[in-house]
Amino acid sequence: MTVVLLLNQNAMKHLFFITVLFFALAVSAQKSEEVRFIEVRGSAEMEVQPDEMMLSITIQEYFEEEFQKNKEPKDYKTKVPLAKIEDDLIKSLRKAGIEKEDIRVRSMGNYWRKQGKEFLFSKNLEVKITDFAKVNQLSSLVDAKGIRSLNVGQMDHSEIEKFRKKVKTDALKDAREKAAYLVESLGEELGEVLAISELNDGYARPYMAKNMMMAADAMAYESVEEVQNITISYQVTARFKIK
């Protein structure tokens, strides 16, 4: 009799807990059904005129005999080391007003060599320019020995993060304004935000409107006067409670 009584007490405890659980779930479901909401999409976009430009310069070792008359490849013996070419380039950049901290090495090495010829080292430098007029001043580098290529790359802005934050805020405001006038048109009142989901978070940093590529053997140069704006866009989905 004692064992049967204990089993009945355990069964009653389990039944009690199950009853409480079902009651809690029922109350939760009822509350969830009572929450009315509206979900809308907000977006914002901004165009910013860039104030920074990345200049990519590739240098490569060469032979002095290459620039001497009546010399054939078989006569190439005096190789100019990469260190000297880089030193001369840095001096030219500093003379043009480029700060040392705005010059950094992106890569070094080479992937190709002429059959039977000595390996020539190369290096790619990235230069940040905040005064676009200096690009035109640096056009003389095309004629410099050891300069393999010079390319004007992406544009950027020194305060791009500040603009991105503003665009995000504007997108959220746009979502709330949409939700407000839709709800108010039905005689309802908009409540607090329940959820926010990001749909995209990015911006387009353009290259030049006319991308400039200057190769030492091409001796071509295009003036840098007009550049594309940076486009910053942001989209969200926001859910608001209807009071």
C-alpha positions as CSV (number, residue, x, y, z in Angstrom):
1,M,0.0,0.0,0.0
2,T,2.8,2.3,0.8
3,V,4.4,1.9,-2.6
4,V,1.2,2.5,-4.5
5,L,0.6,5.7,-2.5
6,L,4.1,7.0,-3.4
7,L,3.5,6.3,-7.1
8,N,0.2,8.1,-7.0
9,Q,1.9,11.1,-5.4
10,N,4.6,11.2,-8.1
11,A,2.0,11.0,-10.8
12,M,0.0,13.8,-9.2
13,K,3.2,16.0,-9.1
14,H,3.9,15.3,-12.8
15,L,0.3,16.1,-13.6
16,F,0.5,19.4,-11.7
17,F,3.7,20.5,-13.6
18,I,2.2,19.5,-16.9
19,T,-0.9,21.5,-16.1
20,V,1.1,24.6,-15.1
21,L,3.2,24.3,-18.3
22,F,0.2,24.2,-20.6
23,F,-1.3,27.1,-18.7
24,A,1.8,29.2,-19.2
25,L,2.0,28.3,-22.9
26,A,-1.7,29.2,-23.3
27,V,-1.2,32.6,-21.7
28,S,1.9,33.3,-23.8
29,A,0.1,32.4,-27.0
30,Q,-2.8,34.6,-26.0
31,K,-0.5,37.5,-25.4
32,S,1.3,36.9,-28.7
33,E,-2.0,37.0,-30.6
34,E,-2.9,40.2,-28.9
35,V,0.1,42.1,-30.3
36,R,-0.8,43.8,-33.5
37,F,2.1,45.1,-35.6
38,I,3.0,46.6,-39.0
39,E,6.2,45.7,-40.9
40,V,7.7,48.1,-43.5
41,R,10.9,48.6,-45.4
42,G,13.0,51.8,-45.0
43,S,15.8,53.0,-47.3
44,A,18.2,55.9,-47.6
45,E,20.9,56.9,-50.0
46,M,23.6,59.6,-50.1
47,E,26.2,60.7,-52.6
48,V,29.5,62.0,-51.3
49,Q,32.3,63.7,-53.2
50,P,35.5,61.8,-52.5
51,D,38.4,63.6,-50.9
52,E,40.9,60.6,-51.0
53,M,42.4,58.7,-53.9
54,M,44.5,55.6,-54.0
55,L,47.4,55.6,-56.4
56,S,49.0,52.3,-57.3
57,I,52.6,52.4,-58.5
58,T,54.6,49.3,-59.6
59,I,58.4,49.5,-59.9
60,Q,60.7,46.9,-61.3
61,E,64.4,46.4,-61.6
62,Y,66.0,47.1,-65.0
63,F,69.4,47.2,-66.7
64,E,71.1,50.5,-67.5
65,E,72.0,49.1,-71.0
66,E,68.3,49.1,-71.8
67,F,68.4,52.9,-72.2
68,Q,71.6,53.0,-74.1
69,K,71.8,53.2,-77.9
70,N,72.7,50.2,-80.0
71,K,72.5,47.8,-77.1
72,E,70.9,44.3,-77.4
73,P,69.4,42.2,-74.7
74,K,72.6,40.1,-74.7
75,D,74.5,43.2,-73.6
76,Y,72.3,43.8,-70.5
77,K,74.7,43.4,-67.6
78,T,74.3,46.4,-65.2
79,K,71.2,45.8,-63.2
80,V,69.7,48.6,-61.1
81,P,68.5,47.2,-57.8
82,L,65.0,47.6,-56.6
83,A,66.1,49.4,-53.4
84,K,67.6,52.3,-55.5
85,I,64.5,52.6,-57.7
86,E,62.2,52.7,-54.6
87,D,64.4,55.3,-52.9
88,D,64.3,57.5,-56.0
89,L,60.5,57.1,-56.1
90,I,60.0,57.9,-52.5
91,K,62.1,61.1,-52.9
92,S,59.9,62.1,-55.9
93,L,56.7,61.5,-53.9
94,R,57.9,63.4,-50.9
95,K,59.0,66.3,-53.2
96,A,55.4,66.3,-54.5
97,G,54.1,66.7,-51.0
98,I,53.2,63.1,-50.2
99,E,53.7,62.2,-46.6
100,K,55.6,59.1,-45.6
101,E,52.7,57.6,-43.7
102,D,50.6,57.8,-46.9
103,I,52.9,55.4,-48.7
104,R,52.7,51.7,-48.1
105,V,53.9,48.5,-49.7
106,R,51.2,46.3,-51.1
107,S,53.2,43.4,-52.6
108,M,56.7,42.4,-53.7
109,G,58.1,39.8,-56.1
110,N,57.5,38.9,-59.7
111,Y,55.6,36.2,-61.5
112,W,57.3,36.3,-64.9
113,R,60.8,36.3,-66.4
114,K,62.1,36.0,-69.9
115,Q,63.5,32.7,-70.8
116,G,67.3,32.6,-70.2
117,K,67.2,36.1,-68.6
118,E,67.9,37.1,-65.0
119,F,65.0,37.4,-62.6
120,L,63.8,41.0,-62.0
121,F,62.2,41.9,-58.7
122,S,59.2,44.2,-58.6
123,K,57.2,46.0,-55.9
124,N,53.8,47.5,-55.8
125,L,53.3,50.7,-53.7
126,E,50.0,52.2,-52.7
127,V,49.9,56.0,-52.2
128,K,47.0,57.9,-50.6
129,I,46.4,61.3,-52.2
130,T,44.2,63.9,-50.6
131,D,45.0,66.6,-53.1
132,F,43.9,65.4,-56.5
133,A,46.0,68.1,-58.2
134,K,49.1,66.2,-57.2
135,V,48.1,63.3,-59.5
136,N,48.8,65.6,-62.5
137,Q,52.1,66.6,-60.9
138,L,53.1,63.0,-60.6
139,S,52.6,62.4,-64.3
140,S,56.4,62.9,-64.8
141,L,56.9,59.5,-63.0
142,V,55.8,57.8,-66.2
143,D,59.0,58.7,-67.8
144,A,61.1,57.6,-64.8
145,K,63.3,54.5,-65.2
146,G,62.0,51.5,-63.2
147,I,58.4,52.7,-63.1
148,R,56.5,49.8,-64.7
149,S,52.9,51.2,-64.2
150,L,51.0,53.9,-62.4
151,N,47.3,53.4,-61.9
152,V,44.7,55.7,-60.2
153,G,42.3,53.4,-58.3
154,Q,39.5,53.7,-55.9
155,M,38.1,56.9,-54.4
156,D,37.2,57.3,-50.7
157,H,36.3,59.9,-48.1
158,S,38.1,60.6,-44.9
159,E,34.7,60.7,-43.0
160,I,33.0,57.9,-44.7
161,E,31.9,56.2,-41.5
162,K,30.1,59.3,-40.3
163,F,28.1,59.4,-43.5
164,R,27.3,55.7,-43.3
165,K,25.9,56.2,-39.8
166,K,23.7,59.1,-41.0
167,V,22.4,57.0,-43.9
168,K,21.5,54.2,-41.5
169,T,19.6,56.7,-39.3
170,D,17.8,58.1,-42.2
171,A,16.7,54.6,-43.4
172,L,15.2,53.9,-39.9
173,K,13.4,57.2,-39.9
174,D,12.1,56.5,-43.4
175,A,10.7,53.1,-42.1
176,R,9.0,54.8,-39.1
177,E,7.5,57.5,-41.2
178,K,6.0,55.0,-43.6
179,A,4.6,52.9,-40.8
180,A,3.2,56.0,-39.1
181,Y,1.2,57.3,-42.1
182,L,-0.1,53.9,-43.0
183,V,-1.3,53.2,-39.5
184,E,-2.7,56.7,-39.0
185,S,-4.6,56.4,-42.3
186,L,-6.6,53.6,-40.6
187,G,-7.3,55.7,-37.5
188,E,-4.7,53.7,-35.4
189,E,-1.7,54.9,-33.5
190,L,1.9,53.6,-34.0
191,G,3.7,52.1,-31.1
192,E,7.3,51.2,-30.2
193,V,9.6,49.3,-32.5
194,L,9.6,45.5,-32.1
195,A,12.3,44.4,-34.5
196,I,14.8,45.7,-37.0
197,S,16.5,43.7,-39.7
198,E,19.2,44.9,-42.0
199,L,18.8,44.2,-45.7
200,N,22.0,45.7,-46.9
201,D,24.9,47.7,-45.5
202,G,27.4,48.9,-48.0
203,Y,28.6,51.7,-50.2
204,A,30.1,51.9,-53.6
205,R,33.6,53.4,-53.8
206,P,34.0,54.2,-57.5
207,Y,37.1,54.2,-59.6
208,M,37.7,57.2,-61.8
209,A,35.1,58.1,-64.3
210,K,37.8,57.4,-66.9
211,N,40.1,55.0,-65.3
212,M,43.7,56.0,-65.9
213,M,46.4,53.5,-66.6
214,M,49.8,54.7,-67.4
215,A,52.4,52.2,-68.5
216,A,56.1,53.1,-68.9
217,D,56.1,51.9,-72.5
218,A,52.8,53.5,-73.5
219,M,53.7,57.0,-72.2
220,A,49.9,57.8,-72.0
221,Y,48.3,60.1,-69.5
222,E,44.8,61.4,-68.9
223,S,44.1,64.4,-66.8
224,V,42.3,63.9,-63.4
225,E,39.7,66.5,-63.1
226,E,36.3,64.8,-62.9
227,V,35.6,61.9,-60.5
228,Q,32.5,60.0,-59.6
229,N,30.8,60.4,-56.3
230,I,30.7,57.7,-53.6
231,T,27.2,56.2,-53.3
232,I,26.2,55.1,-49.8
233,S,22.9,53.1,-49.5
234,Y,21.1,51.3,-46.6
235,Q,17.9,49.3,-46.3
236,V,16.1,47.9,-43.3
237,T,12.9,46.1,-42.5
238,A,11.3,47.4,-39.3
239,R,8.4,46.0,-37.3
240,F,6.3,48.4,-35.2
241,K,3.6,47.8,-32.7
242,I,0.1,49.1,-33.3
243,K,-1.4,50.5,-30.1
